[in-house]
Every structure is written in structure tokens, then in C-alpha cells.
Amino acid sequence: IAFALAKAFEDIGDYPQSFRYLELGNKLRYGKYNYAIDGDRALFENIIETFTPQAMESLEVVGQQSERPIFIVGMPRSGKTLVEKILSSHSDVYGGGELNYFYALGIEHFMRTPDGVRFRSLDSYPAEAFDVVGNSYLDKIEQLDSEAARVSDKLPFNFMMIGLIRIALPNAKIIHCVRDPRDTSLSIYKQNFSTENYRFAYDLKTIGQFHNLYSKLMAHWHKVLPGAIYDIGYEALTQDPESEIRKLLSACDLDWQDTCLDFHRSKATVKTASFYQVRQPMYTSSVALWKQYETQLEPLLQELQAGGAL
């Protein structure tokens, strides 16, 4: 009810009252969890320490050569649903939504240890382990759709698996959705998520801390895997759709189709929090919305500033 009231007051432009209900709803959700950023910080550091250029170059793994997968990664609320909706409007692409397949395979085959969830050194895994993950993922998306040339997967937290994706599925496309961290973080804070996968999402400080970890990891991937990740900016996409969509399709080795401009007319199912927005034509009303809440967002802005995101 608190989140719904926050939305209603935002819709009529009463931002102070909207934030009061946002704060109430988030405190109720955050109180359910015993979340601390330390566990995620240790995991992100483990990923960075494991997937070094030297470690990846020394592997003698060919990987599965399929070009079917398109991974759309990024923070929650950064534009992934919009990007997938555009891509799935192409006749060669099936929009798979948020598929837990690769992330679950990575956890099962590489990260489960007696001490918790973390990677060991890459050279400690048999080469066939990478093939198993790649093959298993391809089998799963084949069961999902056996006809489309490409299948998109927009699970946000696959950004933690980019190194493993690149080894197991070297020809997969990786699209990274980038959005102003203040708008991304505010949009997260406004969302009453239907799963418990976003325990960091109900406190402004921890949202900022998590965003900083994500930014550091993505910078690492760009350094380790130059040219392997295509960044698409939410603001540029909403302001110049045709130009950005053309570049997006080119990055995915897809020919231009006019239907991608009319993505909102697609009847494909959307099951995530953005289901309403992507039924609308392109709009810019959510760009710089954070300015309406600038005073109340101070704990978030301080964290983003400290992490170098601003």
C-alpha cells in the first residue's frame, strides 16, 4: 500500500508526500532482511581476483561456438526490459526474459564451496566444466524456443558472470544497459520487487554501495575483455531511438527491421516490473527524475559520490 501511495502522489507531482510513503514502504521491506553489503563486497572482489587477463588467457578452453545467446545485463531498472523489447521485435530474436539458467549453472558448477559461494582459481577447474555450462545453457534455451536464430536473456545479475559467459560461450553477445546512477537507484528504491533477490534495494545507502560494486566490476570486465561488451545508454536511447537502435542491432549482428522502432506494439509477454512502461512509445519523463527528490536522496548521493559514480 505504501509503494502504491508513493506512485499515486508522484503521478500528481506531490514529491515530498510521495517520498514519505516510499520511505515507509522501504523500511517495512528492509526490516524483513538481515542484509549487509559485506557479503556482496567479498563476492565481487572474488570475481575480480579470479578473472584476470592472465588467468583467462592461460585457459585452453574453446567453448561452445553458438551465436544464439544475447545477454542483456546491468543494474535492475537500467533499461534492460526496454532493450529486450526492442530486440525481440526483430523477427530473428526470441525474448526470453529474466532467465536464471546461466547464473544457476555458474553457481552449481563453479561457485559452490564448503566456505560458501565463490570462485576458485580458473586453472583448478577441468576444461569440460566450461563445456558443460555452455552446452547446458544452450539446451535450456533450445527448450524455450527452437526456431529463433537468437534468444535474449536479461537477468540483471548475469553481469557477475560475464567472464564465465565469455569462456563458455565466446560468441554470445553481451549488451550492457547503462543509465544515470541516480535515476537507476531511485527507480530501484521506488520498486516493491516481487522476489527476494534484491535485498539491497530497500535502503538508500546500501543501494549506493551496491551500485558502486557493480560499477567497479563492469569497469573490470571492460578492461579484461575489451570490445566484448556493448554499452547502450538509456538516456541516448530515449532521446534518439532510431540511431541508437541501429547501433544496437549492428552490435548484435542483426539487420535493420522497422518493427524494432515500434517495439511497444509487440505482443510478446513481459513479466518483470517494467511491463507497463514497455507497452508505451519511447518517452523521456523518467530521465533526471532524481532531481525531484534530491534533498531526500542525500544518503544515496553521498555513497555514489564516494564511489566515483558522480
N, C-alpha and C positions, 0 to 999 in steps of 0.2 A: 504494500500500500504506500509506503514511504517513497519508493522509487517511482511509482505511478504518479503520485502527487508532485514529485520533483519535475517529472516530464510535463505535467499539466501547467505548472507555474512557469516553466521555461517557455512553453508554447505561447503564453500570453505576455512574455517579456518581463516577468517579475523574478529576476535572477537571484536577489537575496533570499526570497522565500523558497525558491527552487533549491538553493544550496542548503538551506536549513533542513529540508526533507532528505536531500542527498546525504548529508552528514548523518542524519538519524538512521537511514536505511543501511548505510555502510557500517556504522558502529554495530548495528544488530548482526550483520553478516560476519564482520571481523571478529566479533566476540565468540563466534562458534568455533573458531580455529585457534590453534596454538602455533601460529606461523611466525617464523623468524627467518630473516634473509640469509643467515649464516650458511644454512644447508645449500641453498641455491648458489651462493657465492663459491663454496667449495666445489660444487659440481662444475660450474663454469670454468673455474681455474683448472680443474682436472682435464676438461676438454681441450683447453688452450695448450696445456702442457703435453697432452698426448698427441695432438695433431699438429706437429711441427713440420716444416718443409722437409727436413732431413728424414723424419720418420715416415712420411708419406712417399717420398721418392725412393726409399730403400725397399719398399714392398714389391714383391714380384707377384702381383695380382692383376689379371686382365680385366675382371669384372664382366657383368652382363652388358652386351652392346646395344640393347634395345633403346630406341629413341621415344618410346611411348610415354614415359612419365614426364609430367611438368609439375614440379614442386613450387608452390606459391607460399613463401614464408614471410615472417615478420612478426611484430608485436600484435597482440589482439587489437582490433579496432583501427588497423592501419590501412585498410582498403583492400584486403585480400579477397573478400567476397565480391567486391566490385570488379576486381581484375579477373577473378574466375568467371563471373557472369559474362564479361566481355569475351573471354577466350571460349567459353562453352557455347557462345552464339555462333562460333565458327563450325562449319559442317564436319570438320575433321577432329573436333575435340569433344570429349565427354567430360562434363564437370562432376568430379567425384565427391566434392565437398571436403569436409574435415575427416580424412581417413587416418585412423590410428595405426595403420598397418606397419609402416616403416619404423615409426617410433617404438612400437611394441616389439618388433623384430630386433631392433638395436638393443633394447633393454634386455631381451631374452638371451641373445647370443653373444653380447659383448659387455654388458654393464652390470649384470648381477654378480655380486661378490659376497663373501661372508661378512664383509665390512659395510655392505650397503650397495648403492647404485653408483658405479664409477667405472671408467675405462682403465684397463691395464695398458702397458706399452703395446703398441701396434704389432711389433715383431713377436709378441708372445702368442698371437692368435694363428691358428693354421689357415693357410690360404683359402681352403674350402669353406671356412666360416663366412667369408665375404661373399662367396658364390651362393651359399645357402640363403643369405639375406636377400641378395639381388634376385635370385630365382623365386624365392617365396613371395616377394613383393609383386613381381610380375605375374605370378599365378593368381594372386589375390585380385589384382586389377583386371585380369582376364575374366575372372568370375563375375566381376562387377559389370564389365562391358567387353564383349569380344569383337566388336566391329570397328569402333573408332580408332583412328590412327594414333591419337593422343588421349591421355587421361590425366586430368589435373587433380592435384591433391593440395588442399590449402590448410592443412593442420598447422597452426602457428608455430608450435614448438619444434617442428622439423628444422628450425634454424639451428638447433643444438646438434643436429645430425648431419649437417652439410658435409663434413669431412667424410663420414661413413658413406653418405649418398654418392659422393664423388668417386670413392673407391669401388663400391659395389655396383653402381650404375653410372659409369663415366659419361654416357651420352644423354643422360637425363637433363632437362632444362631446369634451372633454378632461378625463379623470379622473386626478387626481394622487394616487398612493399615498404616504402619509406614515407613517413608523414611527420609533420611538426610534432616533436615530442610532447609539447604542451597540450595540443589537441588530442593526440593519441592517449595521453594519460588521463585527461579529463573525460574522454569518451569511455575509457575503462572504468573510471570512478562512477560514471553515470549508469553503468550496466549491472543489472542483477543477474549474474550468469546462472545458467540452468545446471551447470556441472560444478564439481568441487575442484576443478583443475586450475583455478585461478585464485588461490588463497591469498596471494599478494595484492589482489585487486581492490581491497576494501579499506585501504589506508593510504593517504596521500604520500606519506614519507616512503612507505615500502614500494609503492608504485614507482616512485622516482628512483629508488635504489635498484629495483628490478630492471627498469629501463636502462640504467647505466651499465648493468651487467650485460644486457642484450647488445647495447651499442659497442661495448668493448669486444664482445665475441664476434659480432659482424665485421668489425674492423680487422680482426684476426683472420677471418675467412677470406676477406678481400686481399689481404697481404699474402696468405698462403696459397690461395687459388686465384691468381689474377686472371680476369676475363671469364671466369666460370659462373659468375653471378650477375644477373641483370637487375639493376636497381630501377624501380619505377616510382616516381614521386606522386603522391596523392594530389597535392596542390596543382602540379603541372597537368595531371590527367584531367582534373575537373575544369581547368581553365582553357585547355587546348586539346580537347578529346581526340580529334581526328589525327593530329600529328603524333600524339603520344601512343595512340592505339596502333598506328602504323609501325612505330618503332618497337612496340611490344610484340606484335605479330612477327616482325622480322627477327627479333631475338629468339622467338620460338620456331623459326624456320617455317612459318605459315604464310600462305599467300593472303593478300588482302581480300576481304569479303565485306560488303556494305552492311551485312547483318550485324557485324560487330559494333557498328555505331548505334544500332537500335537494340542494344542488349536488353533494355528494360522490357521489350516486347516478348522476350524468350519465355517459354512456359516451363523451363527447367526448374526443378524443385530447389528451394533454398531453405536450409534447416537451421541456420545459425542466427545470431542476434541481429544481423543486417538484412533480414528477409524483406522488411518493408522498404528500406532505402533503395535496394537494387531493383525494385519494381518501378522506380521513378526515373525520368530522364536525368541526365547529369546535372548536378546542382553544386553550388559553392557555399551554401549557407552555413555549413559546419566548419569552413575554413576560418581560423583565428577566433573561434567561439570562446576559447580560453580567456580572451580579454574581458568578457562579461563577468568572469569570476576571479579576476586577477588577485584581488585582495585575499580572498578565501583560499586561494591555491598556494599561498606562500610556502608551506612546508614542502610541497611538491617542487616548486620552482627553486628553492634552496638546494634540494638534492640534485636536480638536473644541472644546476649551475656548478655545484661541486664536482659532478661527474664529467663536466666538459660538454654536455649536450646543448648548452645555450651559449 
